Amino acid sequence: MGKSAHSIAAVVVAAGRGERMGGPVPKQYRSLGGRPLIHWSLSRFVAHPAVHPVLAVIHPDFATLHEESVAGLDLLPAVYGGATRQESVLNGLEALRVHAPDFVLIHDAARPFVSDHLLDEVVRTLREQECGVIPVTGITDTVKYRSGNEVTGTADRNRLVCAQTPQGFPYVGIMAAHRQVDGRTFTDDAAVAEAVGMTVVTVNGDRANIKMTHHEDFSLPFNQTEVSTGTGYDAHALVDGDHVMLCGVRVDHDRTLEGNTDGDVGLHALIDAILGALGCGDLGQHFPVDDAKWHGRPSGDLVRVARDLMTECHAILLHADITLMCQRPRLAPHQEAMRHKVAKLLGVGEQRVNIKVTSTDGLGFLGRCEGIAAAATVTLRRPLP
């Protein structure tokens, strides 16, 4: 999609030393389902079409470990944090000055499960209202005030919410706010904005968007897991046109794929395979052909919905294998670009994606160049039911 009229950058704060959790490395570099925690967090922003550039703020003692942990992600060079979270955020904001974004999202690296839907809501509200935007969740437990071990009162939980990240702000405004409150300590960037009189509004947060804080957070939901596999298949007719979209890559051709969206059979087969592995139905159930919402949309938007379903199910994509079947056009020169695109859409390393191409030796509707088909197999690791 690229940058819109309102450009949005992201600062992901990962400058802590992890002393509260302990261990040989800070929690942001600990493995979560086979990937460093920080890779999970950063990849969500890198893959979002509205967000660019993405910047991590890190501790200088772990610069080499950071580079190893984020290899393959399209990031700005990391900047070093300060003695406090506020100093680290300000360092990140200062590093974005040359890019002059309209808005900025500030996120804690310890929240790896932020969904595309939540990012969409923060981005949409930020663009519409041009003020501070934070995701929040309600409180279900009764909240007590205490002095020592004595209860002194009960809070009205209807007026209380729990703040999450990413938190979005006008870039110039939040940088000025951080400069203005220098010397005072706040627990999040919304509090910094509030302190200087900036309007801050809320959107519905996501209970899956947890902050990894304790050792047991890393064992859930991965301590009791199973591997599941799904398969997908799709085929579309070729009609008059000037290109085909396959696995998110435009390939020049004298025909185009007929379809409700952009006809990308590779991504459609991939989505079907993900839904199969999750046990969540099929492509037609989630994206009905008579639903105008999806008409003309790039198939990457559909992949993002499937990603959100994986996030909700705490599922980890172990591998995706896609086979494209056609006589023409010749697809071999585009395989690596397709692999890169699919990996970015899924928010995983390219080693977890494979793209194969084949013809049918002139047999059937594919051999007659009447259409293009794709098959996909996806392997996930997910919690036991």
Order of alpha helices (4+ residues) and beta strands (2+ residues): beta-beta-beta-alpha-beta-alpha-beta-alpha-beta-alpha-beta-beta-beta-beta-beta-alpha-alpha-beta-alpha-beta-beta-beta-beta-alpha-alpha-alpha-beta-alpha-beta-alpha-beta
